[in-house]
Amino acid sequence: MRDNTSREASNVVKEMINKAITKKFDVKNMISISRTIRIADLGCSVGPNTFIAMQNVIAVVEKKYYSQVLPSEKLEFQMFFNDHISNDFNTLFASLPVDRQYFVAGVPGSFYELLFPSSSLQFVHSAYALHWLSKVPKKLLDKKSLAWNKGKIHYIGASDEVRNACAAQFEKDMENFLNARSKEIIAGGMMVLIMVGLPDDFQPSETSTGVTFNFLESSLMDMVNAMSH
């Protein structure tokens, strides 16, 4: 789910994440429960962006821990890397940093559902992943519907009915995502979400992603038309 764009996004918000952890992450409460800090990266893909982001989180948490606590023992970190079951976890694990200071586990499955036991995570991170819908809205596949997205692969340049159907699905997905995380994160824990967004007066077709999808859509339609003749 990640590319160079997500890495740039992570770099931009890195300072914001550091400040949020420093100010709000209740490390004293965390260690009163366990000396192991459990962190999940949702939508991890195959790296290396996920490793860079997680190492930054660990560094800031450790800094706060040692500044507030006179530790009798070192913190331990358990990292959960999540993505769809079709993700290449073999590549992910093969490219793990050799000098990592954390334990690793892979968690396949959709982050729109429960993935972890109740109150089991102290920190959740997800970057450049939540813009993907859990499924194509049924209206877009119904030829009798005004939202049937004939000849298109995206909502960009589509009708209001198409955009509204996608927006409704996104609302349901986000509700499911937040409900699941509310059960999995312990009190005093933290969640960081890096998401795609546009100002109200900015059209999706004006973005680099929009231009890319328009070109891809045109190419695919040309291929379909050529094969049908």
Backbone as numpy.savetxt, mean C-alpha at the origin, in Angstrom:
# Nx Ny Nz CAx CAy CAz Cx Cy Cz
3.47 -3.85 -7.03 2.66 -2.65 -7.03 3.52 -1.38 -7.03
4.81 -1.55 -6.98 5.64 -0.38 -6.82 6.58 -0.20 -7.99
7.04 1.04 -8.19 7.99 1.36 -9.23 8.77 2.57 -8.78
9.44 3.26 -9.74 10.23 4.43 -9.37 9.36 5.55 -8.81
8.10 5.61 -9.25 7.20 6.63 -8.74 6.98 6.45 -7.24
6.79 5.20 -6.81 6.56 4.95 -5.39 7.81 5.27 -4.58
8.99 5.02 -5.16 10.22 5.35 -4.44 10.33 6.86 -4.25
9.99 7.63 -5.30 10.02 9.08 -5.18 9.02 9.55 -4.13
7.83 8.92 -4.14 6.82 9.29 -3.15 7.31 9.00 -1.74
7.98 7.86 -1.57 8.50 7.49 -0.25 9.54 8.49 0.22
10.39 8.94 -0.71 11.42 9.91 -0.33 10.81 11.25 0.09
9.74 11.65 -0.60 9.09 12.92 -0.29 8.48 12.91 1.11
7.87 11.79 1.49 7.17 11.74 2.77 8.03 11.19 3.90
9.28 10.84 3.60 10.15 10.24 4.61 10.26 11.12 5.85
10.48 12.40 5.66 10.62 13.31 6.81 9.32 13.41 7.59
8.18 13.40 6.88 6.88 13.45 7.55 6.66 12.20 8.40
7.03 11.05 7.86 6.89 9.80 8.60 7.76 9.82 9.85
9.00 10.28 9.68 9.93 10.35 10.82 9.38 11.23 11.94
8.83 12.38 11.56 8.27 13.30 12.56 7.06 12.69 13.24
6.23 11.99 12.47 5.02 11.39 13.05 5.39 10.31 14.06
6.37 9.47 13.70 6.80 8.42 14.62 7.39 9.03 15.89
8.24 10.02 15.70 8.89 10.67 16.84 7.88 11.31 17.78
6.84 11.89 17.22 5.87 12.63 18.02 4.77 11.75 18.60
4.32 10.75 17.84 3.09 10.07 18.21 3.21 8.58 18.51
4.27 7.94 18.04 4.35 6.49 18.26 4.69 6.20 19.72
3.80 5.49 20.39 3.90 5.27 21.83 4.80 4.07 22.12
6.11 4.29 21.99 7.05 3.19 22.12 7.08 2.60 23.53
6.86 3.44 24.54 6.85 2.94 25.92 5.72 1.95 26.14
4.56 2.26 25.58 3.43 1.35 25.69 3.68 0.08 24.90
4.34 0.21 23.77 4.63 -0.95 22.94 5.49 -1.97 23.69
6.56 -1.49 24.33 7.49 -2.41 24.99 6.95 -2.93 26.31
5.90 -2.27 26.84 5.28 -2.81 28.05 4.51 -4.10 27.73
4.17 -4.26 26.45 3.46 -5.46 25.99 4.45 -6.50 25.48
5.41 -6.05 24.70 6.39 -6.97 24.12 7.61 -6.18 23.66
8.77 -6.80 23.75 10.00 -6.18 23.24 10.14 -6.38 21.74
9.19 -7.06 21.14 9.19 -7.27 19.70 8.21 -6.31 19.04
8.71 -5.47 18.14 7.86 -4.56 17.39 7.51 -5.23 16.07
6.21 -5.42 15.84 5.75 -6.11 14.63 5.23 -5.08 13.63
5.82 -5.12 12.45 5.54 -4.13 11.40 5.08 -4.85 10.15
4.04 -4.32 9.51 3.53 -4.90 8.26 3.63 -3.87 7.15
4.15 -4.30 6.00 4.12 -3.47 4.80 3.13 -4.10 3.83
2.05 -3.40 3.56 0.95 -3.93 2.75 1.10 -3.48 1.31
1.14 -4.44 0.39 1.39 -4.13 -1.01 2.87 -4.01 -1.27
3.66 -4.95 -0.77 5.11 -4.82 -0.76 5.76 -5.04 -2.12
5.10 -5.75 -3.04 5.68 -6.13 -4.32 6.94 -6.96 -4.08
8.00 -6.74 -4.85 9.19 -7.59 -4.75 10.44 -6.83 -4.32
10.28 -5.61 -3.82 11.44 -4.83 -3.39 12.06 -4.10 -4.57
13.09 -3.25 -4.31 13.71 -3.01 -3.01 13.07 -1.87 -2.20
12.05 -1.22 -2.79 11.46 -0.06 -2.10 10.93 -0.41 -0.72
10.35 -1.59 -0.61 9.80 -1.98 0.69 10.90 -2.10 1.74
12.09 -2.59 1.36 13.19 -2.72 2.31 13.70 -1.35 2.76
13.76 -0.41 1.82 14.21 0.94 2.15 13.25 1.60 3.14
11.94 1.48 2.85 10.93 2.09 3.72 10.93 1.46 5.10
11.02 0.13 5.17 10.98 -0.55 6.46 12.23 -0.27 7.30
13.38 -0.17 6.65 14.60 0.14 7.39 14.53 1.53 7.98
13.91 2.46 7.27 13.75 3.81 7.80 12.85 3.81 9.02
11.75 3.06 8.96 10.84 2.98 10.11 11.57 2.41 11.32
12.32 1.34 11.11 13.06 0.72 12.21 14.04 1.70 12.83
14.76 2.44 11.99 15.77 3.37 12.49 15.15 4.45 13.37
14.00 4.97 12.97 13.35 6.03 13.74 12.77 5.49 15.04
12.15 4.30 14.98 11.61 3.70 16.19 12.72 3.41 17.19
13.83 2.88 16.73 14.96 2.60 17.61 15.50 3.88 18.24
15.60 4.92 17.45 16.11 6.19 17.97 15.21 6.72 19.09
13.90 6.63 18.89 12.98 7.09 19.93 13.06 6.19 21.15
13.17 4.91 20.93 13.26 3.95 22.03 14.46 4.24 22.92
15.62 4.41 22.32 16.84 4.62 23.11 16.91 6.01 23.71
16.14 6.96 23.18 16.12 8.30 23.77 15.17 8.41 24.95
14.20 7.47 25.03 13.20 7.54 26.09 13.36 6.45 27.15
14.04 5.40 26.81 14.11 4.24 27.69 15.57 3.87 27.95
15.85 3.46 29.19 17.15 2.89 29.51 17.02 1.38 29.32
17.34 0.90 28.13 17.01 -0.49 27.80 17.90 -1.50 28.50
17.27 -2.52 29.01 18.02 -3.65 29.56 18.28 -4.69 28.48
17.52 -4.59 27.39 17.71 -5.47 26.26 17.33 -4.77 24.97
17.85 -5.27 23.87 17.64 -4.64 22.57 16.25 -4.96 22.03
15.68 -3.98 21.31 14.41 -4.23 20.64 14.58 -5.27 19.54
13.55 -6.06 19.33 13.51 -6.98 18.20 12.39 -6.53 17.26
12.60 -6.75 15.97 11.61 -6.36 14.97 11.22 -7.57 14.12
9.92 -7.72 13.94 9.41 -8.76 13.05 8.68 -8.07 11.91
9.12 -8.35 10.68 8.59 -7.67 9.51 7.69 -8.61 8.71
6.48 -8.14 8.41 5.55 -8.91 7.60 5.40 -8.22 6.25
5.74 -8.93 5.19 5.60 -8.39 3.84 4.37 -9.01 3.19
3.42 -8.15 2.82 2.14 -8.61 2.28 1.94 -8.18 0.84
1.37 -9.07 0.07 0.87 -8.75 -1.27 -0.03 -9.89 -1.72
-0.57 -9.77 -2.93 -1.45 -10.82 -3.44 -0.71 -12.15 -3.55
-1.46 -13.23 -3.59 -0.85 -14.56 -3.67 -0.05 -14.73 -4.96
-0.35 -13.93 -5.98 0.38 -14.02 -7.25 1.70 -13.25 -7.21
1.96 -12.55 -6.12 3.22 -11.80 -6.01 4.42 -12.77 -6.01
5.53 -12.31 -6.54 6.74 -13.14 -6.60 7.49 -13.05 -5.27
7.01 -13.79 -4.28 7.66 -13.76 -2.97 9.05 -14.38 -3.00
9.30 -15.29 -3.94 10.64 -15.87 -4.05 11.67 -14.80 -4.38
11.33 -13.93 -5.32 12.24 -12.83 -5.66 12.39 -11.88 -4.48
11.28 -11.63 -3.80 11.32 -10.74 -2.64 12.28 -11.26 -1.58
12.15 -12.53 -1.22 12.99 -13.09 -0.17 14.44 -13.25 -0.63
14.64 -13.52 -1.92 16.01 -13.67 -2.43 16.77 -12.35 -2.42
16.04 -11.24 -2.45 16.69 -9.93 -2.48 16.69 -9.22 -1.13
16.34 -9.94 -0.06 16.37 -9.34 1.27 17.78 -8.84 1.60
17.91 -7.68 2.24 19.23 -7.18 2.64 19.95 -8.18 3.54
21.20 -8.45 3.24 21.94 -9.44 4.02 22.24 -8.94 5.43
22.24 -7.62 5.60 22.55 -7.05 6.92 21.30 -6.63 7.69
20.15 -7.15 7.30 18.90 -6.75 7.96 18.93 -7.13 9.43
18.28 -6.30 10.24 18.21 -6.53 11.68 16.77 -6.82 12.09
16.09 -7.67 11.34 14.71 -8.00 11.66 14.38 -9.40 11.15
13.36 -10.01 11.77 12.85 -11.30 11.33 11.82 -11.07 10.23
11.68 -12.03 9.34 10.88 -11.82 8.14 9.81 -12.90 7.98
8.63 -12.48 7.53 7.56 -13.42 7.17 6.78 -12.84 6.00
6.33 -13.70 5.10 5.48 -13.29 4.00 4.03 -13.57 4.32
3.15 -12.64 3.96 1.72 -12.80 4.24 0.94 -12.56 2.95
0.61 -13.63 2.22 -0.14 -13.48 0.98 -1.62 -13.23 1.24
-2.22 -12.39 0.40 -3.65 -12.12 0.55 -3.97 -10.66 0.30
-5.25 -10.38 0.14 -5.70 -9.01 -0.11 -5.72 -8.21 1.18
-5.17 -6.99 1.12 -5.20 -6.15 2.32 -6.56 -5.50 2.55
-7.53 -5.83 1.72 -8.90 -5.39 1.97 -9.63 -6.36 2.90
-8.90 -7.37 3.37 -9.45 -8.34 4.31 -8.52 -8.45 5.51
-8.99 -9.13 6.54 -8.13 -9.39 7.70 -6.96 -10.27 7.29
-5.77 -9.88 7.76 -4.55 -10.61 7.44 -3.82 -11.11 8.68
-4.11 -10.49 9.83 -3.36 -10.77 11.05 -4.33 -10.96 12.22
-3.86 -11.61 13.29 -4.69 -11.76 14.48 -5.01 -10.40 15.10
-6.02 -10.36 15.93 -6.42 -9.11 16.60 -5.29 -8.59 17.47
-5.11 -7.27 17.43 -4.13 -6.58 18.27 -2.74 -7.23 18.21
-2.27 -7.45 16.99 -0.98 -8.13 16.82 0.10 -7.26 16.20
-0.29 -6.09 15.66 0.66 -5.23 14.96 0.84 -3.90 15.69
2.07 -3.41 15.71 2.33 -2.09 16.26 2.42 -1.01 15.18
2.77 -1.41 13.98 2.97 -0.42 12.92 2.57 -1.03 11.57
1.81 -0.27 10.80 1.39 -0.69 9.46 1.79 0.38 8.46
2.36 -0.05 7.35 2.82 0.86 6.30 2.29 0.37 4.96
1.83 1.29 4.13 1.41 0.93 2.78 1.68 2.11 1.87
2.45 1.87 0.81 2.83 2.96 -0.08 2.44 2.64 -1.52
1.73 3.58 -2.12 1.41 3.51 -3.54 0.71 2.21 -3.90
-0.24 1.80 -3.09 -0.93 0.53 -3.34 -2.45 0.65 -3.25
-2.94 1.54 -2.40 -4.38 1.60 -2.13 -5.20 2.21 -3.27
-4.55 2.68 -4.32 -5.32 3.18 -5.46 -5.84 2.03 -6.33
-5.35 0.80 -6.08 -5.84 -0.36 -6.82 -7.13 -0.87 -6.17
-8.19 -0.94 -6.96 -9.46 -1.46 -6.46 -9.36 -2.96 -6.21
-10.20 -3.46 -5.31 -10.20 -4.89 -5.01 -10.75 -5.71 -6.17
-11.61 -5.08 -6.97 -12.19 -5.78 -8.12 -12.78 -4.75 -9.08
-13.05 -5.18 -10.29 -13.70 -4.32 -11.26 -15.18 -4.20 -10.89
-15.71 -3.00 -10.75 -17.14 -2.85 -10.43 -18.01 -3.57 -11.45
-19.05 -4.27 -10.97 -19.91 -5.07 -11.86 -20.53 -4.22 -12.97
-20.85 -2.97 -12.66 -21.50 -2.11 -13.66 -20.63 -1.91 -14.89
-19.32 -1.95 -14.69 -18.41 -1.73 -15.82 -18.37 -2.92 -16.78
-18.84 -4.06 -16.31 -18.83 -5.27 -17.13 -20.20 -5.62 -17.71
-21.20 -4.84 -17.32 -22.59 -5.09 -17.74 -22.90 -4.28 -19.00
-23.10 -4.96 -20.12 -23.34 -4.28 -21.38 -24.63 -3.46 -21.37
-25.52 -3.78 -20.44 -26.78 -3.04 -20.36 -26.68 -1.82 -19.44
-25.57 -1.69 -18.79 -25.39 -0.60 -17.83 -24.83 0.65 -18.50
-25.23 1.81 -18.00 -24.67 3.07 -18.50 -23.18 3.19 -18.17
-22.74 2.38 -17.21 -21.34 2.42 -16.81 -20.49 1.38 -17.54
-21.08 0.70 -18.55 -20.28 -0.26 -19.32 -19.13 0.47 -20.00
-17.91 0.07 -19.67 -16.72 0.82 -20.11 -16.18 0.25 -21.42
-17.01 0.26 -22.45 -16.66 -0.34 -23.73 -15.45 0.34 -24.36
-14.49 -0.48 -24.78 -13.35 0.04 -25.52 -12.33 0.78 -24.68
-12.46 0.69 -23.34 -11.53 1.42 -22.48 -10.96 0.48 -21.42
-9.77 0.81 -20.93 -9.12 0.00 -19.91 -8.99 0.75 -18.59
-9.55 1.97 -18.53 -9.36 2.81 -17.36 -10.55 3.76 -17.25
-10.65 4.45 -16.12 -11.74 5.42 -15.96 -11.40 6.76 -16.59
-10.14 6.98 -16.96 -9.71 8.25 -17.53 -10.41 8.47 -18.88
-11.08 9.60 -19.01 -11.80 9.92 -20.23 -13.12 9.20 -20.36
-13.51 8.46 -19.34 -14.77 7.71 -19.40 -15.94 8.59 -18.93
-17.13 8.01 -18.93 -18.33 8.75 -18.55 -18.41 8.94 -17.04
-19.32 9.80 -16.63 -19.53 10.03 -15.19 -19.99 8.74 -14.51
-20.79 7.93 -15.21 -21.27 6.68 -14.64 -20.10 5.74 -14.31
-19.12 5.71 -15.18 -17.93 4.87 -14.94 -17.15 5.38 -13.73
-16.91 6.68 -13.70 -16.16 7.26 -12.59 -16.89 7.06 -11.26
-18.22 7.23 -11.30 -19.01 7.05 -10.07 -18.96 5.60 -9.58
-18.98 4.66 -10.50 -18.92 3.24 -10.12 -17.56 2.92 -9.50
-16.50 3.46 -10.08 -15.15 3.25 -9.52 -15.03 3.91 -8.15
-15.60 5.11 -8.00 -15.54 5.82 -6.72 -16.29 5.06 -5.64
-17.44 4.49 -6.01 -18.23 3.72 -5.04 -17.47 2.47 -4.59
-16.78 1.80 -5.53 -15.99 0.62 -5.18 -14.82 1.01 -4.29
-14.19 2.14 -4.58 -13.08 2.62 -3.76 -13.54 2.90 -2.33
-14.73 3.49 -2.19 -15.27 3.78 -0.86 -15.48 2.49 -0.07
-16.04 1.47 -0.72 -16.23 0.18 -0.04 -14.90 -0.44 0.34
-13.94 -0.38 -0.57 -12.62 -0.96 -0.31 -11.94 -0.29 0.88
-11.99 1.02 0.92 -11.34 1.74 2.01 -12.00 1.44 3.34
-13.31 1.30 3.34 -14.02 0.95 4.57 -13.56 -0.43 5.06
-13.45 -1.39 4.15 -12.99 -2.72 4.52 -11.55 -2.69 5.01
-10.71 -1.91 4.33 -9.31 -1.81 4.71 -9.16 -1.25 6.12
-9.84 -0.16 6.40 -9.72 0.49 7.71 -10.33 -0.36 8.81
-11.43 -1.04 8.52 -12.03 -1.92 9.52 -11.08 -3.06 9.89
-10.42 -3.63 8.88 -9.48 -4.72 9.14 -8.29 -4.24 9.97
-7.73 -3.09 9.59 -6.56 -2.57 10.32 -6.92 -2.17 11.75
-8.15 -1.70 11.96 -8.55 -1.30 13.31 -8.56 -2.49 14.26
-8.76 -3.67 13.72 -8.74 -4.88 14.54 -7.31 -5.39 14.75
-6.45 -5.17 13.78 -5.11 -5.76 13.81 -4.09 -4.93 14.58
-4.27 -3.60 14.61 -3.28 -2.72 15.25 -3.62 -2.52 16.72
-2.61 -2.65 17.57 -2.85 -2.50 19.01 -3.00 -1.02 19.37
-3.57 -0.75 20.55 -3.73 0.63 21.02 -2.36 1.30 21.14
-2.26 2.51 20.61 -0.98 3.22 20.63 -0.13 2.95 19.41
-0.59 2.04 18.55 0.15 1.74 17.33 -0.06 2.83 16.28
0.50 2.60 15.10 0.46 3.65 14.07 0.31 3.02 12.69
-0.32 3.78 11.81 -0.44 3.38 10.41 -0.04 4.54 9.52
0.77 4.26 8.51 1.20 5.27 7.53 0.74 4.82 6.16
-0.03 5.67 5.46 -0.52 5.36 4.13 -0.04 6.43 3.16
0.64 5.99 2.10 1.04 6.89 1.02 0.13 6.57 -0.16
-0.65 7.57 -0.58 -1.68 7.32 -1.59 -1.60 8.33 -2.72
-2.12 7.92 -3.87 -2.21 8.80 -5.03 -3.39 9.74 -4.85
-3.20 11.00 -5.19 -4.29 11.96 -5.10 -4.10 13.11 -6.08
-5.21 13.77 -6.41 -5.16 14.91 -7.33 -6.01 16.05 -6.77
-5.61 17.30 -7.00 -6.46 18.43 -6.62 -7.78 18.37 -7.38
-8.82 18.97 -6.84 -10.14 18.91 -7.46 -10.15 19.47 -8.88
-9.32 20.48 -9.14 -9.34 21.13 -10.45 -8.33 20.52 -11.43
-7.81 19.35 -11.10 -6.79 18.70 -11.93 -7.38 17.43 -12.53
-7.29 17.29 -13.84 -7.88 16.15 -14.52 -6.90 14.97 -14.59
-7.39 13.75 -14.35 -6.51 12.57 -14.42 -5.81 12.44 -15.77
-6.47 12.88 -16.85 -5.88 12.78 -18.18 -4.66 13.67 -18.34
-4.48 14.62 -17.42 -3.34 15.53 -17.49 -2.10 14.98 -16.80
-2.24 13.86 -16.13 -1.11 13.27 -15.43 -0.31 12.37 -16.36
0.92 12.04 -15.97 1.74 11.13 -16.78 1.10 9.75 -16.85
0.47 9.33 -15.74 -0.22 8.04 -15.73 -1.38 8.04 -16.71
-2.12 9.16 -16.74 -3.24 9.27 -17.65 -2.82 9.20 -19.10
-1.74 9.89 -19.43 -1.21 9.85 -20.80 -0.77 8.43 -21.16
-0.11 7.76 -20.21 0.36 6.39 -20.45 -0.81 5.45 -20.72
-1.87 5.54 -19.90 -3.02 4.66 -20.08 -3.73 4.95 -21.41
-3.78 6.21 -21.81 -4.41 6.54 -23.09 -3.66 5.92 -24.26
-2.33 5.99 -24.22 -1.52 5.38 -25.28 -1.68 3.86 -25.28
-1.66 3.26 -24.08 -1.80 1.81 -23.97 -3.17 1.37 -24.47
-4.20 2.11 -24.08 -5.55 1.80 -24.51 -5.67 1.85 -26.02
-5.10 2.88 -26.63 -5.15 3.03 -28.08 -4.43 1.89 -28.78
-3.29 1.50 -28.24 -2.52 0.40 -28.84 -3.28 -0.92 -28.76
-3.89 -1.18 -27.60 -4.64 -2.42 -27.43 -5.86 -2.47 -28.36
-6.53 -1.34 -28.51 -7.69 -1.30 -29.39 -7.28 -1.52 -30.85
-6.13 -0.97 -31.24 -5.64 -1.19 -32.60 -5.34 -2.67 -32.83
-4.76 -3.33 -31.82 -4.46 -4.76 -31.93 -5.74 -5.58 -32.05
-6.75 -5.24 -31.25 -8.02 -5.97 -31.30 -8.69 -5.79 -32.67
-8.69 -4.56 -33.15 -9.32 -4.29 -34.45 -8.59 -5.00 -35.59
-7.24 -5.04 -35.50 -6.46 -5.72 -36.55 -6.74 -7.22 -36.56
-6.92 -7.80 -35.35 -7.17 -9.24 -35.26 -8.59 -9.60 -35.72
-9.50 -8.66 -35.62 -10.89 -8.94 -35.98 -11.14 -8.84 -37.48
-10.16 -8.27 -38.23 -10.35 -8.12 -39.68 -9.69 -9.27 -40.41
